């Protein structure tokens, strides 16, 4: 209620209007839903009926994405040295698996540099319907490269951006990744990371 939390729904709250507060903002919020906000005055039909109902719409973007340690951040993964008989074999094993796992999720690769261990996938986009905007598009891309050769450490990242259809498709960083990206990272880590 005007930025003051009054409790979980359903709740009872006495609204007080005066010269300083001729109207109040009533807001309902819940994880994976779009916030609902209503301006209430003493003349509002909901106020007069004694019950203010706010309908929350599901946020498909939040349902289709997850928080992810590697979303726009380097995730350092120390490689299990026992994956090969020597460091060169281990690096080759890891490289082969990185390429295989990445192409199982992403259709193609934009950059591939085996010597430096750099891999960059093509971008994948997914469009979501949104109750308050025309639509929302999330775009992700997998990036990996060697951070250290001794011990062998890779930096893995999911570059994630979001664009709102009603904002002329301007891309901006998004702190979440698609569920499939998080699953890809889990598979990679299980296959190559040293046991913690």
C-alpha positions in Angstrom: 0.0 0.0 0.0 1.9 3.1 -1.2 5.1 1.0 -0.8 4.2 -0.3 2.6 3.7 -4.0 2.8 0.5 -4.8 4.6 0.5 -8.6 4.4 -0.2 -11.7 2.3 -3.4 -12.0 0.3 -6.1 -12.1 1.2 -5.7 -9.4 3.7 -7.9 -6.8 5.4 -6.6 -3.2 5.6 -8.3 0.0 6.5 -7.6 2.6 3.8 -7.4 6.2 5.1 -7.8 9.1 2.6 -7.1 12.7 3.5 -5.9 16.0 1.9 -2.3 14.6 1.8 -3.4 11.2 0.5 -6.4 11.7 -1.9 -5.5 8.4 -3.6 -3.5 5.3 -2.7 -1.6 2.9 -4.9 -2.5 -0.8 -4.1 0.0 -3.3 -5.5 0.0 -7.1 -5.5 3.2 -9.0 -6.2 4.1 -12.7 -6.4 7.1 -14.6 -7.8 6.8 -15.5 -11.5 3.8 -13.2 -11.9 3.6 -9.6 -13.2 2.9 -7.1 -10.5 -0.7 -5.7 -10.5 -1.2 -2.1 -9.4 -4.4 -0.1 -9.0 -4.9 3.6 -8.0 -7.7 3.7 -5.4 -9.7 6.8 -4.4 -12.8 7.1 -2.2 -14.8 7.2 -5.4 -13.4 3.9 -6.8 -15.9 1.2 -7.4 -13.7 -1.4 -5.7 -13.3 0.8 -2.7 -17.0 1.4 -2.4 -17.7 -2.4 -2.7 -15.3 -3.0 0.2 -13.1 -5.3 -1.8 -10.2 -4.5 -4.0 -9.3 -7.4 -6.4 -6.0 -7.4 -8.3 -5.5 -10.1 -10.9 -1.9 -11.2 -11.4 -0.9 -12.5 -14.8 1.8 -15.2 -15.1 5.2 -13.8 -16.3 6.2 -16.3 -19.0 9.7 -14.8 -19.1 10.4 -15.7 -15.5 8.9 -19.2 -16.0 11.1 -19.8 -19.1 14.3 -18.6 -17.5 16.3 -19.3 -14.3 18.8 -17.6 -12.2 22.2 -18.8 -13.3 25.7 -18.2 -12.0 27.1 -17.9 -15.5 24.5 -15.4 -16.8 26.7 -12.5 -18.0 29.4 -13.6 -15.5 32.4 -15.8 -16.0 32.0 -19.0 -14.1 35.5 -20.5 -13.4 35.6 -24.3 -13.7 38.7 -26.2 -12.6 39.2 -29.2 -14.9 39.7 -32.7 -13.5 43.3 -33.5 -14.4 42.6 -37.2 -14.4 40.5 -36.9 -17.6 43.6 -37.7 -19.6 47.0 -39.3 -19.1 48.8 -36.0 -19.5 47.8 -32.2 -19.6 47.7 -32.1 -23.4 45.3 -35.1 -23.6 43.2 -33.6 -20.8 42.9 -30.4 -22.7 41.9 -32.2 -25.9 39.3 -34.3 -24.0 37.8 -31.2 -22.5 37.8 -29.4 -25.8 36.0 -32.2 -27.6 33.4 -32.4 -24.8 32.9 -28.6 -24.8 32.2 -28.6 -28.6 29.9 -31.6 -28.4 27.9 -30.3 -25.5 27.6 -26.8 -27.0 26.5 -28.0 -30.4 23.9 -30.2 -28.7 22.2 -27.0 -27.5 23.2 -24.4 -30.1 22.8 -25.0 -33.8 26.2 -23.7 -34.7 29.4 -22.1 -33.6 30.5 -18.5 -34.5 34.1 -18.9 -33.3 36.2 -21.9 -32.6 39.8 -21.7 -31.6 41.1 -25.1 -30.3 44.6 -23.7 -29.6 43.4 -21.0 -27.2 40.4 -23.1 -26.1 38.0 -20.3 -27.2 34.5 -21.3 -28.2 31.5 -19.0 -29.0 28.1 -20.4 -30.0 25.6 -18.8 -32.3 22.9 -16.9 -30.5 19.5 -18.4 -29.7 16.4 -16.3 -29.2 13.1 -17.2 -27.7 10.0 -15.0 -27.8 7.6 -14.8 -24.8 4.1 -13.3 -24.6 3.8 -10.7 -21.9 0.6 -9.3 -20.4 1.9 -5.7 -20.1 4.1 -5.5 -23.2 3.7 -6.6 -26.8 6.2 -9.3 -26.2 9.6 -10.1 -24.8 12.6 -11.8 -26.4 15.5 -13.4 -24.6 18.7 -14.1 -26.4 21.5 -16.3 -25.1 25.0 -17.3 -26.3 27.5 -19.7 -24.8 31.1 -18.5 -24.5 34.0 -20.5 -23.1 37.8 -20.1 -23.0 40.9 -21.2 -21.0 41.6 -19.0 -18.0 44.6 -21.0 -16.8 46.6 -23.9 -18.2 48.2 -25.1 -14.9 46.0 -26.0 -13.3 43.6 -26.2 -16.3 40.7 -23.8 -15.7 38.0 -22.8 -18.1 35.8 -19.7 -17.9 32.3 -20.4 -19.0 29.6 -17.7 -19.6 26.1 -17.5 -20.9 25.7 -14.1 -22.5 22.1 -13.2 -21.9 20.1 -10.2 -23.2 16.5 -9.2 -23.2 14.5 -7.0 -25.6 10.9 -5.6 -25.2 8.9 -5.5 -28.4 7.4 -2.1 -27.3 10.9 -0.6 -26.8 12.0 -0.9 -30.5 13.9 -4.2 -29.8 16.8 -2.6 -27.9 18.8 -5.4 -26.3 20.0 -5.0 -22.7 21.8 -7.5 -20.4 19.5 -9.9 -18.6 20.6 -11.5 -15.3 18.8 -14.8 -16.0 19.4 -17.6 -18.6 17.1 -20.0 -20.4 16.5 -23.2 -18.5 18.2 -25.2 -21.3 21.4 -23.0 -20.9 21.5 -23.9 -17.2 21.1 -27.6 -18.0 23.9 -27.3 -20.5 26.3 -25.8 -17.9 25.3 -28.6 -15.4 26.2 -31.3 -18.0 29.5 -29.7 -18.9 30.5 -29.3 -15.3 29.6 -32.8 -14.4 31.7 -34.1 -17.3 34.9 -32.1 -16.8 35.0 -30.3 -13.4 37.2 -31.5 -10.6 35.3 -32.9 -7.7 34.8 -30.2 -5.1 
